[in-house]
Amino acid sequence: MIEPLVETVKALGRKRFTVEYPEERESLPDSYRGMLKLDMETCISCSACEKICPNKTITMVEIITDKGLKKMPQIGIERCLFCALCEEVCPPKCLTLGKDTDIYETYDKRTLIKRPEELE
């Protein structure tokens, strides 16, 4: 009956086997593809990114800018393959893949749909 108590006290004195993760962030390779970034100033609303997306993750939505209404890409991150086809086909190169690693850190699935304003 006293053995479990003795083992528990011994375990408190031992060195821990696990460490808090990540103690420090790993460096990412140059080929890493993270969250999409959008330069709203150079976007020409061509919809090429929407047409090429294999998972139909990108939809064009109207937003109000200082120049009036403009169609910009909205991204559903939960379905994105990070294939970079949208980046390759973008004529003004306004849509690029960044290196953000905290893409999926959320408790609400609705936050995985990124409006154009959130992609800056």
For each residue, the residues with C-beta under 8 A, 3 or more apart:
1: 4
2: 5 6
3: 6 7
4: 1 7 8
5: 2 8 9
6: 2 3 9 10
7: 3 4 10 11
8: 4 5 11 12
9: 5 6 12 13
10: 6 7 13 14
11: 7 8 14
12: 8 9
13: 9 10
14: 10 11
15:
16: 19
17:
18:
19: 16 23
20: 23
21:
22: 25 26
23: 19 20
24:
25: 22 101
26: 22
27:
28: 32 34 99 101
29: 32
30:
31:
32: 28 29 99
33: 82 84 97
34: 28 82 97 98 99 100 101 103
35: 77 97 98 100 103 114 119
36: 75 77 80 86 87 95 96 97 98 114 119
37: 95 96 97 98 119 120
38: 43 72 73 94 95 116 119 120
39: 42 43 92 94 95 96 120
40: 43 65 72 94 116 117 120
41: 94
42: 39 92 93 94
43: 38 39 40 70 72 73 92 94 95 116
44: 91 92 94
45: 60 70 71 72
46: 90 91
47: 50 51 60 71
48: 51 52 86 89 90 91
49: 52 53 58 73 86 89 90 95
50: 47 53 58 59 60 73
51: 47 48 89
52: 48 49 85 86 89
53: 49 50 56 57 58 85 86
54: 81 83 85
55: 79 80 81
56: 53 59 79
57: 53 75 76 77 79 80 81
58: 49 50 53 73 74 75 76 86
59: 50 56 73 74 76
60: 45 47 50 71 72 73 74
61: 71 72 73 74 115 116
62: 69 70 71 72
63: 69 70 71 72 115 116 117
64: 68 69 70
65: 40 68 69 70
66:
67: 70
68: 64 65
69: 62 63 64 65
70: 43 45 62 63 64 65 67
71: 45 47 60 61 62 63
72: 38 40 43 45 60 61 62 63 116
73: 38 43 49 50 58 59 60 61 86 95 116 119
74: 58 59 60 61 113 114 115 116
75: 36 57 58 80 113 114 119
76: 57 58 59 79 80 112 113 114
77: 35 36 57 80 103 104 112 113 114
78: 109 112 113
79: 55 56 57 76
80: 36 55 57 75 76 77
81: 54 55 57
82: 33 34 97
83: 54
84: 33 87 88 97
85: 52 53 54 88 89
86: 36 48 49 52 53 58 73 89 90 95
87: 36 84 90 93 95 96 97
88: 84 85
89: 48 49 51 52 85 86
90: 46 48 49 86 87 93 94 95
91: 44 46 48
92: 39 42 43 44
93: 42 87 90 96
94: 38 39 40 41 42 43 44 90
95: 36 37 38 39 43 49 73 86 87 90
96: 36 37 39 87 93
97: 33 34 35 36 37 82 84 87
98: 34 35 36 37
99: 28 32 34
100: 34 35 103
101: 25 28 34
102: 105
103: 34 35 77 100
104: 77 112
105: 102
106: 109 111 112
107:
108: 111
109: 78 106 112
110: 113
111: 106 108
112: 76 77 78 104 106 109
113: 74 75 76 77 78 110
114: 35 36 74 75 76 77 118 119
115: 61 63 74 118 119
116: 38 40 43 61 63 72 73 74 119 120
117: 40 63 120
118: 114 115
119: 35 36 37 38 73 75 114 115 116
120: 37 38 39 40 116 117
